[in-house]
Amino acid sequence: MFFMDNYGMFYGRKTKQTFGKERTDLIRFECDYNMGAAPQVLERLLLTNMEQTPGYSLDPYCAKAVQMIRDMVGRQEAEVHFLSGGTQTNATVIGALLRPYQGVLCSDLAHINVHETGAIEATGHKVLPLPSVEGKITAKQIADYVDAHWADDVHDQMVQPGMVYLSNSTEVGTIYTKAELEAISAVCREKGLYLYVDGARLGYALMAEGNDLTMFDLSRLCDVFYIGGTKQGALFGEAIVICNQALQRDFRYMIRRIGGLLAKGRLFGLQFLALLEEGLYFKMSQHANQQAMRIKAKLQEKGIAFQCDSPTNQQFVIFPNEALAELTKNFAISNNGPWDETHTLIRFCTSWATKTEDVDALLAELDRIFS
């Protein structure tokens, strides 16, 4: 079974393939987690390797990282917890916050709806997708859905919306503005919904040209959000920031229950200290975006169309099939399926580790292919 959504995204058994997955000689632009970790992270881990500390993130390094994050988001009352990956984080947060009969509203392209293999449904909560424009949903859509639910005479026989899930940046690389997030936050508070922001690529969003959101904005507008590490220079790890104090009690119980309470928890704290001290997290995010903008500019110069206008490290491109066959001889990219009879939707994805010379090689290849 295959189908196309209204943005040309292709879903089915062959979605999200990577060209050249089995080869090791390609220059790779298929994702932002195909390298190990930033050297500063590895150095910190190595220097402390033989130290003895308490387990389960109760060590001094995690405590210092937690305080650093509280200072950064401007909320001393916030609780910070560490988990190893994005899907685990989403399932833990959503499973902990919702009542058994509640579901989570999100974009139809949201990670929890498309690429988490039913992880949220496995917690007992239904994903409630809304049609998106460039990966984003609006405050009006949320309000209309909630109003329609409560207006239904048999609403108590339906899944009740209890939360809104957003990604920033989105699954197609776009970002939410401060005005958009403020409007969504206001609707959530009016309608009694929790607002949760998936920050797997948060650094790339915050460092994007045109972004006007800050960490402080996220802390005042969201009930919960997380700062992604896995896709932004860590070996693994996400930092959950719980801003709503009513949701903080017993969260560690849920982490343990879902199997996420890492015994060697200090590895989280050490990595986030390395990433956040001296602004490394944001410098690396800016680097990734700058390399992506170089690729974007070259493709625009060649008259290649895009799925949407992304200011971040992910660029979704409507690429001619004949040219794609040439490109994939030397470069690995993500295949999001056929766009039409003669084009394929592909993704170029840069990262904290993308080399300038690799982008140079890609740009030269694009010049050759489209000469």
C-alpha positions as CSV (number, residue, x, y, z in Angstrom):
1,M,0.0,0.0,0.0
2,F,1.3,3.4,-1.0
3,F,-0.2,6.9,-0.9
4,M,0.8,10.5,-1.4
5,D,-0.2,13.2,1.1
6,N,-1.0,16.8,0.1
7,Y,2.6,17.8,0.1
8,G,3.9,15.0,-2.1
9,M,5.3,13.0,0.8
10,F,5.3,9.3,-0.2
11,Y,4.4,6.7,2.4
12,G,4.5,3.0,2.3
13,R,6.9,0.1,2.5
14,K,9.6,1.9,0.5
15,T,9.5,5.4,2.1
16,K,12.6,7.1,3.5
17,Q,15.1,4.9,1.7
18,T,18.6,6.1,1.4
19,F,20.4,5.8,-1.9
20,G,23.7,4.0,-1.5
21,K,23.0,2.7,2.0
22,E,25.2,-0.3,1.5
23,R,28.2,1.6,0.3
24,T,31.0,3.1,2.4
25,D,32.7,5.3,-0.3
26,L,29.9,7.9,-0.7
27,I,29.8,11.4,0.6
28,R,26.8,11.3,2.8
29,F,24.0,13.9,3.1
30,E,21.1,11.6,4.1
31,C,20.8,12.5,7.8
32,D,22.3,14.4,10.7
33,Y,23.2,11.5,12.9
34,N,25.6,9.5,10.8
35,M,28.7,10.7,12.7
36,G,29.8,9.8,16.2
37,A,30.0,12.9,18.4
38,A,31.7,16.3,18.6
39,P,35.4,16.0,19.7
40,Q,34.6,18.1,22.8
41,V,32.0,15.6,23.9
42,L,34.4,12.7,23.4
43,E,37.2,14.5,25.2
44,R,34.9,15.2,28.2
45,L,33.9,11.5,28.4
46,L,37.4,10.3,28.1
47,L,38.8,12.6,30.8
48,T,36.2,11.4,33.3
49,N,36.1,7.8,32.2
50,M,37.6,6.3,35.4
51,E,35.8,8.5,37.9
52,Q,33.2,6.9,40.2
53,T,29.9,8.7,40.5
54,P,26.3,7.8,41.6
55,G,24.2,6.3,38.9
56,Y,20.8,7.2,37.3
57,S,21.7,10.9,36.5
58,L,22.1,11.7,40.2
59,D,25.8,12.6,39.7
60,P,27.4,16.0,40.0
61,Y,27.8,16.4,36.2
62,C,24.1,15.9,35.6
63,A,23.3,18.3,38.4
64,K,25.6,20.9,36.8
65,A,24.0,20.4,33.3
66,V,20.5,20.7,34.8
67,Q,21.4,24.0,36.4
68,M,23.0,25.2,33.2
69,I,19.8,24.4,31.3
70,R,17.7,26.1,33.9
71,D,19.8,29.3,33.6
72,M,19.6,29.1,29.8
73,V,15.8,28.8,29.7
74,G,15.3,31.3,32.5
75,R,13.3,29.0,34.7
76,Q,14.8,27.9,38.0
77,E,11.7,25.9,38.9
78,A,11.9,23.8,35.7
79,E,12.7,20.1,36.0
80,V,15.2,18.6,33.6
81,H,15.5,14.9,32.8
82,F,17.7,13.0,30.4
83,L,16.7,10.3,28.0
84,S,18.7,8.6,25.3
85,G,16.6,9.2,22.1
86,G,13.8,11.1,20.5
87,T,11.2,8.3,20.2
88,Q,11.8,7.2,23.7
89,T,11.4,10.8,24.9
90,N,8.2,11.3,23.0
91,A,6.6,8.1,24.2
92,T,7.7,8.8,27.8
93,V,6.4,12.4,27.9
94,I,3.1,11.7,26.1
95,G,2.5,8.5,28.1
96,A,3.1,10.3,31.4
97,L,1.0,13.4,30.7
98,L,-2.2,12.1,29.2
99,R,-5.1,10.3,30.8
100,P,-5.9,6.8,29.3
101,Y,-8.7,8.1,27.1
102,Q,-6.8,11.1,25.7
103,G,-4.9,11.6,22.5
104,V,-2.3,14.0,21.1
105,L,-3.0,16.5,18.3
106,C,-0.1,17.0,15.8
107,S,0.8,17.7,12.1
108,D,0.0,15.0,9.7
109,L,3.8,14.9,8.9
110,A,4.8,14.8,12.6
111,H,7.4,12.3,13.6
112,I,5.0,10.6,16.1
113,N,2.5,10.1,13.3
114,V,4.8,9.0,10.5
115,H,8.1,7.6,11.7
116,E,7.8,6.2,15.2
117,T,6.3,2.8,14.3
118,G,3.3,3.2,16.5
119,A,5.3,4.0,19.6
120,I,2.7,6.5,20.9
121,E,-0.2,4.2,20.2
122,A,1.7,1.5,22.1
123,T,1.4,3.7,25.2
124,G,-2.4,3.6,24.8
125,H,-2.8,7.0,23.3
126,K,-4.1,7.8,19.9
127,V,-2.3,10.2,17.6
128,L,-4.7,12.8,16.1
129,P,-3.2,14.3,13.0
130,L,-4.2,17.6,11.5
131,P,-3.6,18.7,7.9
132,S,-0.4,20.8,7.8
133,V,1.0,23.5,5.6
134,E,4.8,23.1,5.2
135,G,4.8,20.8,8.2
136,K,3.1,23.3,10.6
137,I,-0.4,23.5,12.2
138,T,-2.2,26.6,13.5
139,A,-3.9,27.7,16.6
140,K,-7.2,27.9,14.7
141,Q,-7.0,24.3,13.6
142,I,-6.4,23.2,17.2
143,A,-9.3,25.3,18.5
144,D,-11.7,24.1,15.8
145,Y,-10.8,20.4,16.5
146,V,-11.3,20.8,20.2
147,D,-14.6,22.7,19.8
148,A,-15.9,20.1,17.4
149,H,-15.0,17.4,19.9
150,W,-16.9,18.9,22.7
151,A,-19.9,19.9,20.5
152,D,-20.4,16.3,19.5
153,D,-23.3,14.7,21.4
154,V,-21.3,11.5,21.9
155,H,-17.9,13.1,22.7
156,D,-17.5,10.8,25.7
157,Q,-17.3,7.9,23.2
158,M,-14.4,9.5,21.3
159,V,-10.7,10.0,22.1
160,Q,-10.4,13.3,23.9
161,P,-7.7,15.7,22.7
162,G,-5.4,16.3,25.6
163,M,-2.1,17.6,24.2
164,V,-0.6,19.4,21.2
165,Y,2.7,18.1,19.8
166,L,4.9,20.3,17.7
167,S,8.3,19.8,16.2
168,N,10.7,22.7,15.9
169,S,12.2,22.5,13.4
170,T,9.5,20.5,11.7
171,E,9.8,17.3,9.7
172,V,10.3,19.3,6.5
173,G,12.8,21.8,8.0
174,T,10.5,24.7,8.6
175,I,10.3,26.7,11.9
176,Y,7.6,28.2,14.1
177,T,7.6,31.9,14.7
178,K,7.1,33.4,18.1
179,A,3.7,34.7,17.1
180,E,2.6,31.3,15.9
181,L,3.8,29.6,19.1
182,E,2.2,32.3,21.3
183,A,-1.1,31.8,19.5
184,I,-0.9,28.0,19.8
185,S,0.1,28.3,23.5
186,A,-2.9,30.6,24.2
187,V,-5.3,28.2,22.6
188,C,-3.9,25.2,24.5
189,R,-4.3,27.1,27.8
190,E,-7.8,28.2,26.9
191,K,-8.9,24.7,25.9
192,G,-7.1,22.8,28.7
193,L,-4.4,21.1,26.5
194,Y,-0.8,20.5,27.3
195,L,1.7,21.9,24.8
196,Y,4.8,19.8,24.1
197,V,7.6,20.7,21.6
198,D,9.9,18.0,20.2
199,G,13.3,19.7,20.0
200,A,15.3,16.9,18.3
201,R,16.6,19.6,15.9
202,L,16.0,22.6,18.2
203,G,19.4,24.1,17.7
204,Y,19.0,24.2,13.9
205,A,15.7,25.9,14.4
206,L,17.0,28.5,16.9
207,M,20.0,29.4,14.7
208,A,18.0,29.6,11.4
209,E,17.8,32.9,9.5
210,G,14.5,34.6,10.4
211,N,14.0,32.8,13.7
212,D,12.7,35.0,16.5
213,L,12.1,32.3,19.1
214,T,14.4,31.8,22.1
215,M,14.8,29.2,24.8
216,F,13.1,31.5,27.2
217,D,10.1,31.8,24.8
218,L,9.9,28.0,24.8
219,S,10.0,27.8,28.6
220,R,7.2,30.3,29.0
221,L,4.9,29.0,26.2
222,C,5.3,25.2,26.5
223,D,4.4,22.8,29.3
224,V,7.3,20.6,28.2
225,F,9.9,20.7,25.5
226,Y,13.2,19.0,24.9
227,I,16.7,20.0,23.8
228,G,18.0,17.4,21.2
229,G,21.5,16.1,21.5
230,T,21.5,13.0,19.3
231,K,21.1,14.9,16.0
232,Q,23.2,17.8,17.3
233,G,26.7,16.6,18.3
234,A,26.1,14.1,21.2
235,L,26.6,10.4,21.0
236,F,23.1,10.1,22.2
237,G,20.8,12.0,24.6
238,E,17.9,14.5,24.9
239,A,17.2,16.9,27.7
240,I,13.5,17.1,28.7
241,V,12.5,20.5,30.3
242,I,9.3,20.3,32.3
243,C,8.1,23.9,32.8
244,N,4.7,23.2,34.1
245,Q,5.2,22.4,37.8
246,A,2.0,20.4,38.0
247,L,3.5,17.8,35.7
248,Q,6.9,17.4,37.5
249,R,5.9,15.1,40.3
250,D,6.8,11.4,39.8
251,F,8.1,11.9,36.2
252,R,11.2,9.7,37.1
253,Y,8.8,6.9,37.8
254,M,7.6,7.0,34.2
255,I,11.2,7.1,32.9
256,R,12.0,4.0,34.9
257,R,8.8,2.2,33.9
258,I,9.5,2.7,30.2
259,G,13.1,1.5,30.5
260,G,14.7,4.9,30.1
261,L,16.5,5.5,33.4
262,L,20.1,5.0,32.3
263,A,22.3,3.5,35.0
264,K,25.4,5.4,33.7
265,G,23.4,8.6,33.6
266,R,26.4,10.8,34.1
267,L,27.1,10.3,30.3
268,F,24.1,12.6,29.7
269,G,25.3,15.3,31.9
270,L,28.9,15.2,30.6
271,Q,27.7,15.5,27.0
272,F,25.3,18.4,27.6
273,L,28.0,20.2,29.6
274,A,30.3,19.9,26.6
275,L,27.6,21.0,24.1
276,L,26.3,24.0,26.1
277,E,29.4,25.4,27.6
278,E,30.8,28.2,25.5
279,G,27.9,27.9,23.1
280,L,29.2,24.9,21.1
281,Y,25.6,23.6,20.6
282,F,24.6,26.8,18.8
283,K,27.9,27.3,16.9
284,M,27.6,23.8,15.4
285,S,23.9,24.3,14.6
286,Q,24.8,27.5,12.7
287,H,27.5,25.7,10.8
288,A,25.0,23.0,9.7
289,N,22.5,25.7,8.5
290,Q,25.2,27.6,6.7
291,Q,26.2,24.5,4.7
292,A,22.6,23.7,3.9
293,M,22.1,27.3,2.6
294,R,25.0,26.8,0.3
295,I,23.3,23.7,-1.1
296,K,20.0,25.5,-1.3
297,A,21.5,28.4,-3.2
298,K,23.1,26.2,-5.8
299,L,19.9,24.2,-6.4
300,Q,18.0,27.5,-6.8
301,E,20.6,28.7,-9.2
302,K,20.0,25.5,-11.3
303,G,16.2,26.0,-11.2
304,I,15.5,23.0,-9.1
305,A,12.2,23.2,-7.1
306,F,11.7,22.6,-3.4
307,Q,8.9,21.0,-1.4
308,C,8.9,24.1,0.8
309,D,11.1,27.0,1.9
310,S,13.3,25.6,4.7
311,P,15.8,27.8,6.6
312,T,17.4,24.9,8.4
313,N,19.7,21.9,7.8
314,Q,17.0,19.9,6.0
315,Q,16.3,20.7,2.3
316,F,13.6,18.7,0.5
317,V,14.1,18.9,-3.2
318,I,12.0,17.9,-6.2
319,F,14.8,16.3,-8.2
320,P,14.8,15.1,-11.9
321,N,15.1,11.4,-12.0
322,E,17.8,11.4,-14.7
323,A,19.9,13.7,-12.7
324,L,19.3,11.7,-9.6
325,A,20.9,8.6,-11.1
326,E,24.0,10.7,-11.7
327,L,24.0,12.3,-8.3
328,T,23.7,9.0,-6.4
329,K,26.9,7.6,-8.0
330,N,28.9,9.6,-5.5
331,F,26.5,11.0,-2.9
332,A,24.1,9.5,-0.4
333,I,20.8,11.3,0.1
334,S,17.4,10.3,1.5
335,N,14.7,9.2,-0.9
336,N,11.2,10.3,0.0
337,G,9.6,8.6,-3.0
338,P,8.3,9.7,-6.4
339,W,6.9,13.3,-6.8
340,D,5.6,12.7,-10.3
341,E,6.5,10.6,-13.3
342,T,9.8,12.3,-13.8
343,H,10.8,13.6,-10.4
344,T,11.7,12.2,-6.9
345,L,11.4,14.0,-3.6
346,I,14.8,13.8,-2.0
347,R,16.3,15.3,1.2
348,F,19.8,16.8,1.6
349,C,20.6,17.0,5.3
350,T,23.6,18.7,6.8
351,S,24.8,18.4,10.4
352,W,27.2,19.8,13.0
353,A,29.9,17.6,11.3
354,T,29.3,18.4,7.7
355,K,32.7,19.2,6.0
356,T,33.0,22.3,3.9
357,E,35.0,20.3,1.3
358,D,32.2,17.7,1.1
359,V,29.7,20.5,0.3
360,D,32.2,21.9,-2.2
361,A,32.3,18.5,-3.9
362,L,28.5,18.4,-4.0
363,L,28.2,21.8,-5.5
364,A,30.8,20.9,-8.2
365,E,28.8,17.8,-9.0
366,L,25.6,19.8,-9.3
367,D,27.4,22.1,-11.7
368,R,28.5,19.2,-13.8
369,I,25.1,17.4,-13.8
370,F,23.2,20.6,-14.8
371,S,25.8,22.1,-17.1
